[in-house]
Every structure is written in structure tokens, then in C-alpha cells.
Amino acid sequence: MVAAQTDKWVRTTQQPNPTEKYHIDVEMFLERVTKSIQSEQVEVEILDSVDHIKVIYEKELLNTDDWEKTCSRIFKYLGTYPVAVSSRSQITDPRSDSERIDNFDEIMDALKIEGFTELVDDYFNILKKID
């Protein structure tokens, strides 16, 4: 939702020290989360009938130290020889979500109230892995 507000989906150059704080509409955020979960359920149903591997960016590609292992798995699945991988993309904003979203706590509380506690827990577990 921050990307939609800033119209910065991908960066190829480093942005020096972003300072802007963003306000996320909680109801709109909850709607997007609900739709995203519904879409993921449909995707899982479709993929159940198709040979595939699962790659989750936040778990396997966010940290560059994981790229070689993850990409080796992908190359093996595709039946190709592994090659070195790199990216010109940069992190759009190095600050944590709680630093750049002014109503972060409100969003986390709303997710828990609406029954998305597992999603919140997964989010914080991913953060622990990154740190």
C-alpha cells in the first residue's frame, strides 16, 4: 500500500535516507488482506494440479545470502545448470514498517481483532529471520 501511495514499486538506485511517514487506511488494508488471502487460496487450488515449487520472497529471496541456495533449487527444478544471480533492484525504503507507517500499531491491532493473528505472527517471525 505504501508503493501505491508513493508510486515507487521498484528502485534501481539507492534513495538516501527516506523520512516520509505514511498513513494506511485500516479498513482498506483489511479489505486488501482479505482479498489477497482469498486469491492465494484459489492459487493453491489451481497449483495443486500442476507440478511446481513454492518460492516465497520474504522467506527465500529477501536476504541476498539466501539467493544461491534458493536459485539452485529453482534451477534444479527447471532442469537447467545453475548460474550466478544478481539484481539491480534496490530496497525501496530500508526502514522497518513500524518506522515508516505512522499507524502501524493500529494496523497490527486491527489484524488481530479481525482474526488474522497467524498472519501477524508470521510477519514478526519473518522479521526475526531477517535481523
C-alpha positions as CSV (number, residue, x, y, z in Angstrom):
1,M,0.0,0.0,0.0
2,V,3.0,2.3,0.5
3,A,4.1,1.5,-3.0
4,A,0.7,2.6,-4.3
5,Q,0.9,5.8,-2.3
6,T,4.4,6.7,-3.5
7,D,4.2,5.1,-7.0
8,K,7.6,3.5,-6.3
9,W,7.2,-0.2,-6.9
10,V,10.8,-0.9,-7.8
11,R,14.0,1.1,-7.4
12,T,17.3,0.6,-9.3
13,T,19.1,3.4,-7.4
14,Q,19.5,3.8,-3.7
15,Q,17.3,6.5,-2.2
16,P,19.2,8.5,0.5
17,N,17.6,8.4,3.9
18,P,13.8,8.5,3.3
19,T,12.0,10.3,6.0
20,E,8.3,10.4,4.9
21,K,5.8,8.7,7.1
22,Y,2.7,7.0,5.5
23,H,-0.8,6.6,6.8
24,I,-2.5,3.4,5.7
25,D,-6.3,3.3,5.7
26,V,-7.1,0.4,8.1
27,E,-10.4,-0.6,6.5
28,M,-8.8,-0.6,3.0
29,F,-5.8,-2.6,4.3
30,L,-8.1,-5.2,5.8
31,E,-10.0,-5.5,2.6
32,R,-6.8,-6.0,0.6
33,V,-5.6,-8.6,3.1
34,T,-8.9,-10.5,2.8
35,K,-8.8,-10.4,-1.0
36,S,-5.1,-11.4,-1.0
37,I,-5.9,-14.4,1.2
38,Q,-8.8,-15.4,-1.0
39,S,-6.7,-15.1,-4.1
40,E,-3.9,-17.2,-2.5
41,Q,-6.5,-19.9,-1.7
42,V,-7.6,-20.0,-5.4
43,E,-3.9,-20.1,-6.5
44,V,-3.2,-23.1,-4.2
45,E,-6.3,-24.9,-5.6
46,I,-5.0,-24.3,-9.1
47,L,-1.4,-25.2,-8.3
48,D,-2.5,-28.5,-6.6
49,S,-3.0,-29.9,-10.1
50,V,0.2,-28.6,-11.5
51,D,3.8,-29.7,-10.9
52,H,5.5,-26.7,-9.2
53,I,7.8,-25.5,-6.5
54,K,6.9,-22.8,-4.0
55,V,9.2,-19.8,-3.6
56,I,8.3,-17.1,-1.0
57,Y,10.2,-13.9,-1.5
58,E,10.1,-12.8,2.2
59,K,11.4,-16.2,3.3
60,E,13.8,-17.2,0.5
61,L,14.9,-14.1,-1.6
62,L,14.7,-11.1,0.7
63,N,18.2,-11.8,2.1
64,T,20.9,-12.0,-0.7
65,D,22.6,-14.6,1.4
66,D,19.7,-17.0,0.5
67,W,19.8,-16.4,-3.2
68,E,22.3,-19.1,-4.2
69,K,20.5,-21.8,-2.2
70,T,17.0,-20.8,-3.5
71,C,18.1,-20.3,-7.1
72,S,19.9,-23.6,-7.1
73,R,16.6,-25.3,-6.0
74,I,14.8,-23.4,-8.8
75,F,17.4,-24.3,-11.5
76,K,17.3,-28.0,-10.4
77,Y,13.5,-28.0,-10.7
78,L,13.8,-26.4,-14.1
79,G,16.4,-29.0,-15.2
80,T,19.0,-26.3,-16.0
81,Y,22.5,-25.6,-14.9
82,P,22.8,-23.1,-12.0
83,V,24.3,-19.7,-12.8
84,A,25.2,-16.8,-10.6
85,V,22.2,-14.5,-10.0
86,S,22.1,-10.8,-9.2
87,S,19.6,-7.9,-9.1
88,R,19.7,-4.3,-9.9
89,S,16.6,-3.7,-7.8
90,Q,17.1,-1.9,-4.5
91,I,15.1,-1.8,-1.3
92,T,12.6,0.9,-1.8
93,D,12.8,2.0,1.8
94,P,15.3,0.5,4.3
95,R,13.2,1.5,7.3
96,S,11.1,-1.0,9.1
97,D,7.3,-0.9,8.5
98,S,6.8,0.4,12.1
99,E,9.2,3.3,11.3
100,R,7.6,4.4,8.0
101,I,3.9,3.7,8.7
102,D,2.5,6.1,11.3
103,N,-0.4,3.9,12.2
104,F,1.5,0.6,12.2
105,D,0.3,-0.5,15.7
106,E,-3.3,0.3,14.7
107,I,-3.0,-1.9,11.7
108,M,-1.5,-4.8,13.7
109,D,-4.2,-4.5,16.3
110,A,-6.9,-4.5,13.6
111,L,-5.5,-7.6,12.0
112,K,-5.6,-9.4,15.3
113,I,-9.2,-8.2,16.1
114,E,-10.3,-9.4,12.6
115,G,-8.8,-12.9,13.2
116,F,-5.5,-12.6,11.4
117,T,-3.4,-13.3,14.4
118,E,-1.5,-16.1,12.5
119,L,-0.7,-13.6,9.7
120,V,0.7,-11.1,12.3
121,D,2.8,-13.8,13.9
122,D,4.2,-14.9,10.6
123,Y,5.1,-11.3,9.8
124,F,7.1,-10.9,13.0
125,N,8.7,-14.3,12.6
126,I,10.0,-13.3,9.2
127,L,11.4,-10.1,10.7
128,K,13.2,-12.2,13.3
129,K,14.8,-14.2,10.5
130,I,16.0,-11.0,8.7
131,D,17.6,-9.5,11.8
